[in-house]
Amino acid sequence: MLVTMREILDDAKKRRYGVGMFNTFNIEMALGVLSAAEEMKAPVIIGTAEALLDCCDLELAAQFIGFLAKRSTVPVALHLDHGFTDEVVRRAIDSGFTSVMLDCSEAPYEENVQRLKAMSEYAHKKGASVEGELGHVVFDTAEDTGYVYTKPEQARDFVERTNVDALAIAIGTAHGVYKEKPVLDLERLRRIRAATDAGLVLHGGSGLSDDDFRNVVRDGIQKINIYTDVSFAMTRAARDYVEKHSPKAEEVSPAMREAAKRAAIAKLELFGCAGKA
């Protein structure tokens, strides 16, 4: 069933579990992740990101992922991750995404507030949820070196002024492949959790340890973003199947789907959302 991110995160906060958000821009990933959620009886958030729209355009993603979500037996939110431009984020809302992230994390604080406030007003009128980012979680590019930890004392002001449903925070994670073991600032997380009732989001989940996942859920994270781990599992499965069995696309596709499912199940188990649908 297709629901909003807010609905899923409110229940996760109430019952103290985490929910996976998986970027699933192709059919193998989407079917694999949804199959995992249904097998585990877990709510899930799936979608795509602005940076991935060359792989699958926005309206097409809304159509095929939205169709799969509507026929699913578990709650599914359709999410645009890391929308950087207002135009793309509004298009996502108008196309049927039930939640969106407007990432203004590299902008000055007041600009971040004003853009998120305007987007929240637009999204809420259309029945969609909104995620903002306070601080900045770096991407795995040489150009992005400006990590900024979230200031707990700003969290309440940011949420109250923007009316966002979810807040992505920077406590030591990074997007993509980790070059060294991440060290999470759990005390900072606890202070942010105490400052606001908004759903809290952890980006850069691929590569964290099992204990890291358990600890962040325990201390107040509701939404955990995963892409790299599922993407790598799926491409490894494709390569291995081609090398060992057959290069036929119709045979490789199920192997990719199963790999995405297995990778997603591993995360859903850690997040504590199994059986919560």
Salt bridges, closest charged atoms under 4 A:
ASP10 OD2 - ARG6 NE 3.13
ASP11 OD2 - ARG15 NH2 2.94
GLU39 OE1 - LYS261 NZ 2.71
GLU39 OE2 - ARG262 NH2 3.91
GLU59 OE1 - ARG91 NH2 2.91
ASP81 OD1 - HIS82 NE2 3.92
ASP86 OD1 - ARG115 NH2 2.55
GLU87 OE2 - ARG91 NH1 3.86
ASP94 OD1 - LYS126 NZ 3.39
ASP103 OD2 - HIS82 ND1 2.82
GLU106 OE1 - HIS136 NE2 3.91
GLU110 OE1 - ARG161 NH2 2.76
GLU111 OE2 - ARG115 NH1 3.87
GLU131 OE1 - HIS79 NE2 3.52
GLU131 OE2 - HIS203 NE2 2.73
GLU131 OE1 - LYS223 NZ 2.74
ASP144 OD2 - HIS136 NE2 3.07
GLU153 OE1 - ARG191 NH2 3.97
ASP157 OD2 - ARG161 NH1 3.35
ASP165 OD1 - ARG6 NH1 2.72
ASP165 OD2 - HIS124 NE2 2.81
ASP185 OD2 - ARG188 NE 3.08
GLU187 OE1 - ARG190 NH2 3.38
ASP211 OD1 - ARG214 NH1 3.17
ASP219 OD2 - ARG190 NH1 2.80
ASP219 OD1 - ARG218 NE 2.94
ASP229 OD2 - LYS267 NZ 2.88
ASP240 OD1 - ARG239 NE 3.23
GLU258 OE2 - ARG262 NE 2.91
